[in-house]
Structure formats: structure tokens, C-alpha cells
Amino acid sequence: MPYIGNSHVVGDHTSNFKVLDDISSYTATFDGSASAVISTADETIRIINHRFLQGQRVTYNNGGGGNIGGLTSGTAYFVTFNTNHTIKLATSLSNANTNVNINLSSVGSGTSHTLTAAFDGTNTKFKITHSSGSSPNISDATQLQVAINNVIQRPNKNDASFTEGYAVQNRNILFKTAPTSSDIFWGSLIGEAHETFDISDNKVDAFTGDGSTTSFTLSRVPPSINDLDVTLDGVTQHITAYSLIESELTFSAAPANGVAIQVKHIGFAGASTSTVTGFYGRTGNVTLQNGDLLRGDGSLLSGIDATALKDSAGNVKIQALTTGATHTGFSTMQNLRVTGIATFGTSSTVIDGNNNLINVGTALTLGHTQGLQFHTQNLHSAGFEINQINASGIITASQFIGDGSELTGVSGFATALSSDKTSVLSDVFKTHNTFHMGAGSSVTVQSDIGCGNIAFSRLQKIVVGTGATFRVGAGTTFVMDVLNIFNDPND
């Protein structure tokens, strides 16, 4: 750090005494028609070395082309920081801070789309740069001199609690009061902080390849993948040849058998109790991404607790990742709706509803005490088939179809005195000899050629009351007492 008043010496520190870039309005221009820039799969916009910060309010413009799917030109959105080269957009600050982002459904048209972060009365945090985008190494507000409308602002060391002016937070400037579009900014960098490295920071991890192992555990967790120098038999590897998750270094291809692997740790951040500044190599506000490993009991994860796995709307979702994958164990659900085919196990199916009743619509009830009930609805318009019916009570039918050869206790014209097959009364029958037709009743006996135009009755008498009508159709022969069992000489 140079002393103010001394002449600057090249090599002392090249970023001392710099005029800051104007942060009152920063615009990034990008090709909104390129799929390499607009990722509809990841919902990201790629802008190399962008200066946008987590939660920052930005205004989108299509530059005279067609809108990117999901965005509207001239509309303000909020940044979800993804990487140093990619961002996502959300409709509100709360959505940006919870990683609920806009679905970028399609690329737009035109190559001059823009995103602008500015003094708008909302944004309080801005990225500090000089020389058209270079980021200085600052950690203290006193390293800067800042003016708003030519009024020097008060620097504050505590970024979590101050009443006026500005503070430095994660190398960014944080204003207590959000500047407006009419405010004029200027600032200068007095001096950077010199980086210091403990001797243990430059540790080298050594491994030997075996031709199959791709992952190796480092002795320390690097701040990011950029803080490693990896060589195979002394040949420096391109950063795309490996990946880093915490202390796990993974090569895209297994180093050959006997190859000497050296991993040099370039430097480590010192112990700190300040806010998170990096996560899996990402900086800014931390959000989880696809591929991040989750560890711990999961008690703080949204949508997952001790009793349920659900989405934000409370819907339970279980997805089999491979063909034939199964879910075992017991699951209790308050309501279950199946839109496809539900298949139950073949050994046992137990369904226990309210009051031991299972209702199928309004037509069918299965009950513990009621058994099977058919209410007022037809099970099938054409009837139904049952292998056997065992009934201890009365079965009433409007008609019976069949030869009756298997019926017991019933003759063609009489009813047995007992249904007990061990009793002789089961073969002793009774029948009525007289039927009285009441007033107002009317019947017509009409046979057909199929039965010889003959109709008959077991009755000896049919008494036709006053006002009643009994007709025998033309061509029909009607025979009374066909059983010939009465033979009353008086009739």
C-alpha cells in the first residue's frame, strides 16, 4: 500500500490511485438471438465478465429486435447471480433471492439486446471497477473516495450497520440510501490491499494414476477451481480437463497408470466470520445449482421434511428414475388420485375406509357389515353374471329364465310344503284353486301358433268380479284345472 504523497512506483502496486468507472449506469449488450448466449435449458443469459450483482434491479431492452421468450422490452427485472459469466432473471427481489427465476422459453431476434443497472432509487449495491471493468482488491471503505453530487460521502467500516454514506461489502460498494437517476457519481481508488499468503497455502498434493481412478481428495478445500495448478507428469492441465467439488478433484478421463499427479494450491482465503463470498467456485449470493452435492440431515431444505417430499404447492411427487424402479415401505397419504391404471399386489389388498365402508360412486358399496350393496343403479345395462348365489333370505325377481331343472322346492304349478330335502314335505305341494279378479281389472288370454294356440291354468276357478273383464282371444283354447286334481262335481 503506497503512502499518499509519495510518487507511484511501477511494480509497487499497479492498481493504486485509479479513477473509478462511473457506476451510475452500467449497460451490457448481448446477442439475444444466439442459443450460446440464451440458454432455455438453464434459464441463463451469458455475458462474459458481467458486472451485475445478486438482487440488482436491471432493465431489459430488445434493441429493436424480438423479445427473448419470457421477457418484455422496457421491463425491470432482478438478477440472480449464477457465475461470473452468466445470470438469471426474476420478477421480484424475493424471487431472485430464492432462485425462482423466469423461464426463458425461446431466443429472441437481433444482436443488440441490453441489460442496464443504474441509479434508480432501488439499487443500493454496485460493483466497483476501474479502467473499464477491472476489479480492485478492496476490503475497507477507506480505500475509496466517493462523492454523490460532488458531496464527499462518509465511509463506514461496518457494512452490516451504518447510518449514512457507504460501506464495502464483498469488494462491492453499498450505499445506505439508494441513489436516484438525477444523482451524479465520481470516485477514486486510493490503494488496493496487498494479498498475503501463509507458507502452508502453497501446499502440493501428490497422487499416482492407476488408469481407472478419476477422483482424488485434496488435503484442503480450495476457494475455487481457479486456485489450483494441476500437472500430469509435469504437464500443466487445462482447467476444462478436471472439475472441483469442495475437496474432491475429478478428471474427465482417468490419468494413466503410473502418471505422477501434482496439485499445487495457489492460495487460500484466511479464516473469516464475514458473509459467504464463494461457493463451489461461485461468488456473490449463493444459490444451489444442478450437480451440487447436498450434505447433512436436510432439515433446512425447502419442500423436504421428516414426513413428506413435496413441491412448493404441497404436491407429493415420487419419480422412478429407471425402468422397474420401485418404492418400498409404508406411505401415508391423506388423498390419492390416480389418473392412469393402479395395480395392487397379488397376495393381499386391504382397503379400510370411513366406518369400514368403501363407496364406488353412488351405485356400489362394500361394507364390513353390509357386504356388497347394489343401490338404485344398474351394474351393467345388459345384466351381470354370477357363478353362484347363496342366499339365506328371500330372492325376489321380476322374471326367471331357464329350464328350472336345478331348482328345489318348486314344481311347475305348486310350492313344496318344506324346503328341507330330508323331509317328505319337500315333495308335497300346495296350490290355489281359485283366483278372484277385483273390480276394474282386465286381462286377455291370447296364445299363439307356437304353442298350438292353447293356454291353460292350474286354477279350478277364476272368479270375475263386478266391473272386471276376462277375455279369451280369438283362436285360443283355454283349459282350466290342467292338473285335474280338483274334480269338484258341483263345478
Summary of the structure (lengths in Angstrom):
residues: 491
radius of gyration: 45.8
end to end distance: 141.7
largest distance: 154.2
contacts: 1122
relative contact order: 0.07
helix: 6%
strand: 29%
